[in-house]
Amino acid sequence: MNSNHVKGFLAADTVVVTVIADHKNWKNIRGLQILGKAQHLDQDERFEAEGLYLQKFEKIRHVLSAPSTMAERKISERFLASDFFCIRPTTIRIIDNTKGFGHTEEFVVGDPPVGD
């Protein structure tokens, strides 16, 4: 929470997260671009997020609970010292270059502004 990167991340009006597989050919790019606000997770929320992460990546549980090498100890220390964040989406864009370069579909999340 003390790094300039994290301070900027939290202070920004909008953050952007891109979820996409690596491709050598731009014509195959498909993924998501999520615009929203970053929120630091409190201890209870972090515990819940950590549990979900460890369900998905079961092998890392041993590294965190009983590291056996210097590399595993470093991974464990850094993971346990890391801050966790949640992105509250305001807009989600589906990117699909298989339908043409720059093809997107956009969805606004949440209630529309009053008067629209």
N, C-alpha and C positions, 0 to 999 in steps of 0.2 A: 504493500500500500504506500510505501515511501518513494518508489521509483517515479521519475518524471513520466514514464510511459503510462503507468497506472493512474497517476494524478490527471493526466490529460484525457485518458480514457473515461474516467468518471466525470470530468468536468464538461466533456463534449455534449452538445445538445443531441447529437445523433452519432451513433457508431454504426459501422457496416461490417457484417460478417459474411464471408463467402464460403460456401460449402460446395466443393467440386473435386472430382477425381482428376489426377494429373493426366494430361493428354499431350501427345506429340503433335497431333493434328487438330487445329482449332475447330474444324468442321464437326468434330465429335464431342465438343464440350457441352455438357449438360450439368446443371446444378441449381443452387439457390443463392440469392443475395438477400440478406436480411438486414433491414434498417431498423434501428430501435435505440433504446436507452439502456446503458449498462447499469446494473445494480449489484453492489457487493453483497455476497451472501453472509448472513449471520451464522453463528456456530451451529444452530439446529438445522438451518438450510444446508450448510456445508456438509454436515453429517449425513443428511439425506442424499445429497448429490454424490458424495463419496461412496455411499452404499450402492447407488445405481451404477457408478463407474466400475466398482469392483465386481458387480454382478456381470457386467459386460466383459471385463478383462480380468477374469478369475486368476490368471497366473501372476498378476502383479500383487495380489494379496500377500503371497509369501514374501515377495521382495520387500514389501512395506513392513510386515510383521516380524520377519526373521531374515534380514539381509545377510548373505554369507560371503560376499566379496566386497572389495572397496567400491566397485562400480555400483553394486546394489545398495550399499550404505549411502552413497551420494544420491542415488535416485530416491531412496526413502526419505532422506533429510530434506531434499528439495521439494518433494511432493507434499510432505507434511507441513512445510513452511509456506507453501503456495497459498495465495488467495484464490477464492472461487467467485465467479461472477455469473450472473444471469442476464441474458439479453431479453428485454421486454420488447417484442417486435411491434413496429408500427406499420411497416410495409414489408411484404415478401414478394420477391421477383423470382419467377422460374425462368432460368436461362436454358435455351435449347437451340444450339447452333445446328443441330441436325435438321431443323426446319428453316434454316437460313441464318446467315451471319447476324448476330445481335438480336435474334428472336427472343423476346421476353413476354411473359404474362405477369401482370402485377395485381396484387391483392392488398387492400388496405385492411389492417387488423384493428378491431375495436369499433367503438361507436363513431359514426360520422360526425363531423363538426355541426354544431347547432346552426340551423338556417340553410343547410344543404338539402 
